[in-house]
Amino acid sequence: MIKNGHHTSSEQGIESGAKQGDLACSPEKRKRSVRVWCDGCYDMVHYGHSNQLRQAKAMGDYLIVGVHTDEEISKHKGPPVFTQAERYKMVRAIKWVDEIVEGAPYVTTLDTLDKYNSDFCVHGDDITLTVDGKDTYAEVKREGRYRECRRTQGVSTTDLVGRMLLMTKTHHSNIDNSDYQQHTDNFGKGPKGHSPWTGVSQFLQTSQKIIQFASGQEAQPGDTIIYVAGAFDLFHIGHVDFLETVYKQAERPYVIVGLHFDQEVNRYKGKNYPIMNIHERTLSVLACRYVSEVVIGAPYAVGKDLLDHFKVDLVCHGKTEVFPDRDTADPYAEPKKRGIFRTVDSGNGLTTDDIVQRIIKNRLLFEARNQKKEAKEIAVFEAMKSQAEGEQAGDTAQAAQ
């Protein structure tokens, strides 16, 4: 069981990417709200994106997130998986975000920061390049209005695309299998080798990571405790719309999400599901502003013990199919018997299957996009490496004189 909620802006950790002196401001300086700017594509939003925004929020008080248009992304990177309207809504649902700017420019400038009264911008410790291979943050870096946070290891849009095309049940637990290695070659490696910023690495869950995502707010007297359960795999806009609808079922909702273990999800969904393992799905759900608490490895049948333990007032399910339990029983029999079961319609029928079909339909397009992206990154990395080696050689020669 993981309790969720919003972190305060005082939360600091080694992952924030800021120097201790930058964060330990005097009381006088802290009187003024520090406004932080982030921007990006935020396509196929995953817990890596959420972790970046969490770290950025910890560096200030108010987080503004600029999201690029489909046209801008197509120009510089290739076609996005999700539409701009879907991406705007996904970013709004992340609990650390205070405001979003639709149609933010792809290249971050001082004019943009000033327009939105932002003190500085924050980006991960990878590199973002324009169509002609230039660093999109060059100007703000030069002017000292740039901060860096750590990129989340073990997840990337590149990797998720590969997983969706990998038809094996073991991809989320065995990174060494040959099929998985083949997809890393196709999606995380260009013709001239690996980029240090793009590719596949294994995600390792830690208790510290869960604590960073969940603040532990308890249900209060007068709250309506609402329980929902499912896979919530590849957390997407369909899930967000459903959880927002559930959240609106009460004046003071306390939404608990029960996540099924990987084996259970594969039992009722089959194929190569879940695409994300239980640890990844936990962080994705915890980042959603409509969720109060997460139960990791919830029982498939919503029974008496669960309902009594959490003092559940309402159980909700969407319009998607309800698969029977192993014994063919209705998993919602008990809440229906108690008269606390409700089917809600979010108006969004998007499913994880639909997203997979989007990827499969455009497989060659996404392969080309990822290889082009990596080729640009390798060129920049090699140039940076040569420059650093040249400076080091110059320092050595000067010291020898």
C-alpha positions as CSV (number, residue, x, y, z in Angstrom):
1,M,0.0,0.0,0.0
2,I,1.4,3.3,-1.0
3,K,-0.1,6.6,0.1
4,N,0.0,9.4,-2.4
5,G,-0.2,13.2,-2.4
6,H,1.6,16.4,-3.3
7,H,5.2,17.0,-2.2
8,T,6.0,20.4,-0.7
9,S,8.5,22.6,-2.5
10,S,10.9,22.1,0.4
11,E,11.5,18.5,-0.7
12,Q,15.1,18.2,-1.7
13,G,17.2,15.2,-2.7
14,I,20.4,14.4,-4.5
15,E,18.3,13.9,-7.6
16,S,17.2,17.5,-7.7
17,G,20.3,18.4,-9.7
18,A,20.7,21.7,-7.9
19,K,23.6,22.7,-5.8
20,Q,23.0,22.8,-2.1
21,G,23.8,26.5,-2.0
22,D,21.2,27.2,-4.6
23,L,18.5,25.5,-2.5
24,A,19.4,26.8,0.9
25,C,18.2,30.3,0.3
26,S,17.9,32.9,3.1
27,P,14.4,33.6,4.4
28,E,14.4,37.0,2.7
29,K,15.1,35.4,-0.7
30,R,12.4,32.8,-0.1
31,K,9.7,35.4,0.4
32,R,9.5,35.7,-3.4
33,S,8.0,32.7,-5.3
34,V,10.6,31.0,-7.5
35,R,9.0,30.2,-10.8
36,V,10.5,27.3,-12.7
37,W,10.1,26.6,-16.5
38,C,10.3,23.1,-18.1
39,D,9.4,22.3,-21.7
40,G,9.3,19.3,-24.0
41,C,7.3,17.0,-26.3
42,Y,5.9,14.9,-23.4
43,D,4.9,12.3,-25.9
44,M,3.9,8.9,-24.4
45,V,4.2,10.5,-20.9
46,H,5.9,8.1,-18.5
47,Y,7.3,8.1,-15.0
48,G,10.6,9.4,-16.4
49,H,8.8,12.6,-17.5
50,S,7.0,12.8,-14.1
51,N,10.3,12.4,-12.2
52,Q,11.9,15.2,-14.2
53,L,8.9,17.5,-13.3
54,R,9.1,16.4,-9.6
55,Q,12.8,17.3,-9.5
56,A,12.1,20.7,-11.2
57,K,9.3,21.6,-8.8
58,A,11.7,20.9,-5.9
59,M,14.0,23.6,-7.2
60,G,11.3,26.3,-6.8
61,D,7.7,27.1,-5.8
62,Y,5.7,27.2,-9.0
63,L,6.2,25.0,-12.0
64,I,5.3,26.0,-15.6
65,V,5.5,23.4,-18.3
66,G,5.6,24.3,-22.0
67,V,4.4,21.6,-24.4
68,H,5.4,21.6,-28.1
69,T,2.9,21.3,-30.9
70,D,2.6,18.3,-33.2
71,E,4.0,20.5,-36.1
72,E,7.1,21.5,-34.1
73,I,7.8,17.9,-33.0
74,S,7.4,16.5,-36.5
75,K,9.8,19.2,-37.8
76,H,12.6,18.5,-35.3
77,K,12.2,14.8,-34.3
78,G,9.5,13.1,-36.3
79,P,5.8,12.4,-35.7
80,P,4.6,12.1,-32.1
81,V,2.5,9.1,-31.0
82,F,-0.1,11.3,-29.2
83,T,-1.8,14.4,-30.5
84,Q,-1.0,17.8,-28.9
85,A,-4.4,17.9,-27.2
86,E,-3.8,14.5,-25.6
87,R,-0.3,15.6,-24.5
88,Y,-1.6,18.8,-23.0
89,K,-4.1,16.9,-20.9
90,M,-1.5,14.3,-19.8
91,V,0.9,17.0,-18.5
92,R,-1.9,18.8,-16.7
93,A,-2.6,15.6,-14.8
94,I,0.9,15.4,-13.3
95,K,0.6,16.5,-9.7
96,W,3.7,18.7,-9.6
97,V,2.6,20.8,-12.5
98,D,1.0,24.2,-11.6
99,E,0.5,25.6,-15.1
100,I,1.0,24.5,-18.7
101,V,1.7,26.6,-21.8
102,E,0.3,25.1,-25.0
103,G,2.4,25.4,-28.2
104,A,5.6,26.3,-26.5
105,P,8.5,27.0,-28.9
106,Y,10.9,24.1,-29.5
107,V,14.0,26.3,-28.8
108,T,14.0,27.7,-25.3
109,T,15.0,31.4,-25.2
110,L,15.3,34.2,-22.7
111,D,12.2,35.8,-24.2
112,T,10.2,32.7,-23.4
113,L,11.4,32.7,-19.8
114,D,10.7,36.4,-19.4
115,K,7.3,36.2,-21.0
116,Y,6.2,33.7,-18.3
117,N,8.1,35.4,-15.5
118,S,10.3,32.3,-15.0
119,D,13.5,32.5,-13.0
120,F,15.2,29.6,-14.9
121,C,14.5,26.5,-16.8
122,V,15.2,22.9,-15.9
123,H,16.0,20.0,-18.2
124,G,17.5,16.5,-17.8
125,D,21.1,15.7,-18.1
126,D,20.7,14.5,-21.7
127,I,20.6,16.8,-24.8
128,T,17.8,18.1,-27.0
129,L,18.7,19.1,-30.5
130,T,16.9,21.0,-33.3
131,V,16.5,19.6,-36.8
132,D,20.0,21.1,-37.7
133,G,21.7,19.6,-34.6
134,K,21.8,22.6,-32.3
135,D,21.3,22.5,-28.6
136,T,17.8,23.9,-27.9
137,Y,19.0,25.3,-24.5
138,A,22.2,27.0,-25.7
139,E,20.9,30.6,-25.1
140,V,19.6,30.0,-21.5
141,K,22.7,28.0,-20.6
142,R,24.9,30.8,-21.8
143,E,23.0,33.3,-19.7
144,G,23.0,31.2,-16.5
145,R,19.3,30.6,-16.4
146,Y,19.5,26.8,-16.8
147,R,19.5,24.0,-14.2
148,E,19.9,20.3,-14.7
149,C,18.2,17.3,-13.1
150,R,19.0,13.7,-13.4
151,R,17.4,11.7,-16.2
152,T,15.5,8.6,-15.0
153,Q,17.3,5.5,-15.9
154,G,15.5,2.5,-17.3
155,V,12.7,4.2,-19.3
156,S,12.4,6.2,-22.5
157,T,9.9,6.7,-25.2
158,T,12.3,4.8,-27.4
159,D,12.3,1.8,-25.1
160,L,8.5,1.8,-24.7
161,V,8.0,1.8,-28.4
162,G,10.3,-1.2,-28.7
163,R,8.4,-3.1,-25.9
164,M,5.1,-2.6,-27.7
165,L,6.6,-4.3,-30.8
166,L,8.1,-7.2,-28.8
167,M,5.7,-10.2,-28.7
168,T,7.0,-12.0,-25.7
169,K,5.7,-12.4,-22.1
170,T,9.1,-11.9,-20.6
171,H,10.1,-8.5,-21.8
172,H,9.3,-6.8,-18.5
173,S,11.3,-9.2,-16.4
174,N,14.2,-10.4,-18.5
175,I,16.2,-7.8,-20.2
176,D,18.8,-10.4,-21.4
177,N,16.5,-12.4,-23.7
178,S,17.4,-12.3,-27.4
179,D,14.2,-10.7,-28.6
180,Y,14.7,-7.8,-26.2
181,Q,18.2,-7.3,-27.3
182,Q,17.0,-7.2,-30.9
183,H,14.6,-4.4,-30.2
184,T,17.3,-2.4,-28.5
185,D,19.3,-2.6,-31.7
186,N,16.3,-1.4,-33.7
187,F,15.2,1.4,-31.5
188,G,18.1,2.5,-29.3
189,K,21.0,2.2,-31.7
190,G,21.9,4.1,-34.8
191,P,24.1,2.8,-37.6
192,K,27.2,4.2,-36.0
193,G,26.7,3.0,-32.4
194,H,24.9,4.0,-29.2
195,S,24.1,7.5,-28.0
196,P,24.7,8.1,-24.2
197,W,21.3,9.7,-24.0
198,T,19.1,7.3,-26.1
199,G,18.8,3.6,-25.6
200,V,17.6,1.0,-23.2
201,S,18.6,0.3,-19.7
202,Q,17.0,-1.6,-16.9
203,F,14.7,0.2,-14.4
204,L,15.5,-0.7,-10.8
205,Q,12.8,0.2,-8.3
206,T,13.9,1.5,-4.9
207,S,12.0,2.4,-1.7
208,Q,13.5,5.9,-2.0
209,K,11.9,6.4,-5.5
210,I,8.5,5.4,-4.2
211,I,8.8,7.8,-1.2
212,Q,9.7,10.6,-3.6
213,F,6.6,10.0,-5.6
214,A,4.2,9.5,-2.6
215,S,3.9,11.8,0.3
216,G,1.6,9.7,2.5
217,Q,-1.6,11.8,3.0
218,E,-4.2,9.9,5.0
219,A,-7.9,10.0,4.3
220,Q,-9.6,12.5,6.5
221,P,-13.0,12.4,8.2
222,G,-15.6,13.4,5.7
223,D,-13.7,12.1,2.7
224,T,-15.4,9.7,0.3
225,I,-13.1,6.7,-0.2
226,I,-13.3,5.5,-3.8
227,Y,-11.6,2.3,-4.9
228,V,-10.7,1.4,-8.5
229,A,-8.6,-1.4,-9.8
230,G,-6.8,-2.5,-12.9
231,A,-3.6,-2.8,-14.8
232,F,-3.2,0.9,-15.7
233,D,-0.5,-0.2,-18.2
234,L,1.3,2.3,-20.2
235,F,-0.5,5.0,-18.3
236,H,-2.3,7.2,-20.9
237,I,-4.9,9.8,-21.5
238,G,-7.7,7.2,-21.3
239,H,-6.6,6.4,-17.7
240,V,-6.4,10.1,-16.9
241,D,-9.9,10.8,-18.1
242,F,-11.3,7.8,-16.2
243,L,-9.5,8.8,-12.9
244,E,-10.7,12.4,-13.3
245,T,-14.3,11.2,-13.8
246,V,-13.9,9.0,-10.7
247,Y,-12.4,11.9,-8.7
248,K,-15.5,14.0,-9.6
249,Q,-17.9,11.4,-8.1
250,A,-17.6,13.0,-4.7
251,E,-17.2,16.4,-3.1
252,R,-14.2,15.2,-1.1
253,P,-12.8,12.2,-2.9
254,Y,-10.0,10.0,-1.7
255,V,-9.1,7.7,-4.6
256,I,-7.4,4.4,-4.0
257,V,-6.0,2.6,-7.1
258,G,-5.4,-1.1,-6.8
259,L,-2.7,-2.3,-9.2
260,H,-2.6,-6.0,-10.3
261,F,0.6,-7.9,-10.4
262,D,2.2,-8.6,-13.8
263,Q,1.2,-12.3,-13.8
264,E,-2.4,-11.4,-13.1
265,V,-2.5,-8.8,-15.8
266,N,-1.1,-11.3,-18.3
267,R,-3.7,-13.8,-17.3
268,Y,-6.6,-11.6,-18.3
269,K,-5.0,-9.5,-21.1
270,G,-2.7,-12.1,-22.6
271,K,-0.3,-11.3,-25.5
272,N,2.8,-9.5,-24.2
273,Y,1.0,-7.5,-21.5
274,P,1.8,-5.8,-19.3
275,I,4.1,-3.5,-21.2
276,M,5.3,-1.9,-18.0
277,N,6.0,-3.9,-14.9
278,I,4.3,-3.4,-11.6
279,H,7.1,-1.1,-10.3
280,E,6.8,1.2,-13.3
281,R,3.1,1.2,-13.2
282,T,3.1,2.2,-9.6
283,L,5.2,5.3,-10.2
284,S,3.1,6.3,-13.3
285,V,-0.2,6.1,-11.2
286,L,1.4,7.8,-8.2
287,A,2.3,10.8,-10.4
288,C,-1.4,11.5,-11.2
289,R,-3.1,14.3,-9.3
290,Y,-6.4,12.5,-9.0
291,V,-4.9,9.6,-7.1
292,S,-4.6,9.5,-3.3
293,E,-3.2,6.0,-2.6
294,V,-2.0,3.0,-4.5
295,V,-2.2,-0.7,-3.5
296,I,0.6,-2.6,-5.1
297,G,-0.5,-6.2,-6.1
298,A,-4.1,-5.7,-5.2
299,P,-6.3,-8.9,-5.3
300,Y,-8.2,-9.3,-8.5
301,A,-11.5,-9.9,-6.7
302,V,-12.7,-6.8,-4.8
303,G,-13.7,-8.7,-1.7
304,K,-15.0,-8.1,1.8
305,D,-11.5,-7.9,3.5
306,L,-10.3,-5.2,1.1
307,L,-13.5,-3.1,1.3
308,D,-13.6,-3.3,5.1
309,H,-9.8,-2.6,5.5
310,F,-9.9,0.6,3.5
311,K,-13.5,1.5,4.6
312,V,-14.4,1.9,0.9
313,D,-17.6,4.0,0.2
314,L,-17.7,3.5,-3.5
315,V,-16.1,1.1,-6.1
316,C,-15.9,2.3,-9.7
317,H,-15.2,0.7,-13.0
318,G,-15.1,2.2,-16.5
319,K,-16.9,1.0,-19.6
320,T,-14.2,-1.5,-20.5
321,E,-14.8,-5.2,-20.3
322,V,-14.7,-6.9,-16.8
323,F,-12.8,-10.1,-17.1
324,P,-14.0,-12.9,-14.7
325,D,-11.8,-14.2,-11.9
326,R,-9.9,-17.5,-12.1
327,D,-13.0,-19.3,-10.8
328,T,-15.2,-17.5,-13.3
329,A,-16.7,-15.4,-10.6
330,D,-17.5,-11.7,-11.0
331,P,-14.6,-9.7,-9.3
332,Y,-17.1,-7.0,-8.3
333,A,-19.7,-9.3,-6.8
334,E,-19.1,-8.0,-3.2
335,P,-19.4,-4.3,-3.9
336,K,-22.4,-4.9,-6.1
337,K,-24.0,-6.9,-3.2
338,R,-23.3,-3.9,-0.9
339,G,-24.8,-1.4,-3.4
340,I,-21.6,0.6,-3.7
341,F,-20.6,-0.4,-7.2
342,R,-20.8,2.2,-10.0
343,T,-19.9,2.1,-13.7
344,V,-18.6,5.5,-14.9
345,D,-18.3,6.8,-18.4
346,S,-15.3,9.1,-19.0
347,G,-16.2,9.6,-22.6
348,N,-12.8,8.4,-23.7
349,G,-12.6,4.8,-25.0
350,L,-8.8,4.9,-25.6
351,T,-7.1,1.7,-24.5
352,T,-3.5,0.4,-24.2
353,D,-4.3,-1.8,-27.2
354,D,-5.2,1.3,-29.3
355,I,-1.8,2.8,-28.5
356,V,0.0,-0.4,-29.5
357,Q,-1.9,-0.4,-32.8
358,R,-0.8,3.3,-33.4
359,I,2.8,2.2,-33.0
360,I,2.6,-1.0,-35.1
361,K,0.9,1.0,-37.9
362,N,3.8,3.4,-38.0
363,R,6.6,1.0,-37.1
364,L,9.0,2.0,-39.9
365,L,8.4,5.7,-39.3
366,F,9.3,5.4,-35.6
367,E,12.4,3.3,-36.3
368,A,13.6,6.0,-38.7
369,R,12.8,8.7,-36.2
370,N,14.7,7.1,-33.4
371,Q,17.8,6.3,-35.5
372,K,17.9,9.9,-36.9
373,K,17.6,11.2,-33.3
374,E,20.5,9.0,-32.1
375,A,22.7,9.9,-35.1
376,K,22.5,13.6,-34.2
377,E,23.2,12.9,-30.5
378,I,26.3,10.8,-31.3
379,A,27.7,13.6,-33.5
380,V,27.2,16.2,-30.7
381,F,28.6,13.8,-28.1
382,E,31.8,13.1,-30.2
383,A,32.3,16.9,-30.7
384,M,31.9,17.5,-27.0
385,K,34.4,14.7,-26.2
386,S,36.9,16.1,-28.7
387,Q,36.6,19.6,-27.3
388,A,37.1,18.3,-23.7
389,E,40.2,16.2,-24.8
390,G,41.6,19.3,-26.5
391,E,41.2,21.4,-23.5
392,Q,42.8,18.8,-21.3
393,A,45.8,18.5,-23.6
394,G,46.2,22.3,-23.6
395,D,46.1,22.3,-19.8
396,T,48.7,19.6,-19.6
397,A,51.0,21.4,-22.0
398,Q,50.7,24.6,-20.1
399,A,51.5,22.9,-16.8
400,A,54.6,21.4,-18.3
401,Q,56.1,24.8,-19.3
